[in-house]
Amino acid sequence: MSTAIAAVRARRVLVDDALVPAVVHLADGRITAVQPLDAGGLAGGLAGGVAGGEVLDVPDTAVVLPGVVDTHVHVNEPGRTEWEGFATATRAAALGGVTTIIDMPLNSLPPTTDAAALDLKRAAAVPQVQVDVGFWGGAVPGNLADLPGLWEAGVFGFKCFLSPSGVEEFPPLAPEEFAAAAKAIAALPSPAGSARDGGLLIVHAEDPDVLAAAPQRPSRAYADFLLSRPDAAETAAIARVIDVARSTGCRTHVLHLSSARALDLLAAAREEGLPITVETCPHYLCLTAEEVPDASPAFKCCPPIRDRGNRDALWDALRSGLIDVVVSDHSPATAEVKLAGDGDLQQAWGGVAGLQVGFAAVVHEAGRRGVGLAEVSRWMSRGTAGLVGLVDRGRIEAGATADLIVLDEAAPFEVDAARLAHRNPISAYDGRRYDARVTHTVLAGRQLDLDSPGGSRPSGRLLTRPVSTQEHR
């Protein structure tokens, strides 16, 4: 079950990028007011409820933050629900402080490459979701005519690959197909609140020719796997993305940047004023190649986890604003698929399961580097919400969605993959210990039950892209 919350009271609430004593008032799924703690109408140690719900008193060891908005999650339902699924994914999200996810168009069957497939995915999701869920569409060879219908149906943008995706039903775009898709997406009606024209194209940027030329020999050694996914695959692909953004004007987003060697290209594109944004992921910020054991497929992802110096450069780019956001790229699989090849990293499925862990991992690593919670929240809540036009979340202010989390710095998070809510107990974070964990998640003004093994009754909503008045003319 979930509990209606009328107010949250704490000595540290993230308001306007500062941690301040405050009372956050909630009603009808929204934040109605944020008041100083001594003027919040709830002074004097009031316990229990007020009109409209309970008062959540937060201990001094904890902070109140906006819910995390994760715009890169592979739920895999329908079709590959044994890999994950809406019930397990959204429970893992809630436990990790994630109150909104945007689901990727693959590895579900069918992939979300036309409006009919989107309808099937929504039908599968609606009775199960414990957090809010939106959807990306897919851009694949031959579906240009389907893109306007997906956009009208409310997808937040379109995912494409420049190299093989790993599943046959979602093939990559050849260079001419990529340019044609970008041109078509740029011509779509502008989203509500956007300063840019057209739709949003999000790109898995690895170059297929560079990958084909790299050594791909069977091996259990992580160093050999790194050689098979070189930095040049990302830099070559990102150069193509920049060229297409320049020629079409399409709003373009680079997914899961792992290679810091592409940062100069991105900085130049930003200086040029091109409509390009970029994300990275917790596993690139918190893990390094030096610590990845051989024959350990839990760490395999594409593009790969790189060396310690590369990780430091990604942190520098985040802090400078060159990298815009941090997302999980949660991409799980069954043990049979993930562990295929008995440790041969060329055969194992590529993807890190981190939806429940990623926020805590980034907070921990950020703290080690002297980076505050306000910056982490900007990258993982406000920035990601803004990327997809959900400007009413990712912040604590009057009028915003009442999606809040409590992060307790006196409650360490010891990761046991077998106890995570993810459907399959495989995680690169297994055995790690983080200084703080999410103890309360409030979705639309209701505190979710994170302690019961069954979780809260599904109470999330299915989201559609905010629509501008221009689209209704």
Buried (B, 14 or more C-beta within 10 A) or exposed (E): EBBBBBBBBBBBBBBEEEBBBBBBBBBEEBBBBBBEBEEBEBEEEEEEBEEBBBBBBBEEBBBBBBBBBBBBBBBBBBBBBBBBBBBBBBBBBBBBBBBBBBBBBBBBBBBBBBBEBBEBBBEBBBEBBBBBBBBBBBBBBEBBEBBBBBBBBBBBBBBBBBBBBBBEBBBBBEEEBBBBBBBBBBBBBBBBEBEEBBBBBBBBBBBBEBBEEBEBEEBBBBEBBBBBBBBBBBBBBBBBBBBBBBEBBBBBBBBBBBBBBBBEBBEEBBEEEBBBBBBBBBBBBBBBBEEBEBBBBBBBBBBBBBEEEBBBBBBEBBBEEBBBBBBBBBBBBBEEBBBBBEBBBBBBBBBBBBBBBBBBBBBBBBBEEEBBBBBBBBBBBBBBBBBBBBBBBBBBEEEBBBBBBBBBBEBEBEBEBEEBBBBBBBBBBBEBEBBBBBBBBBBBBBBBBBEEEEBBEBBBBBBBBBBBEEBEE
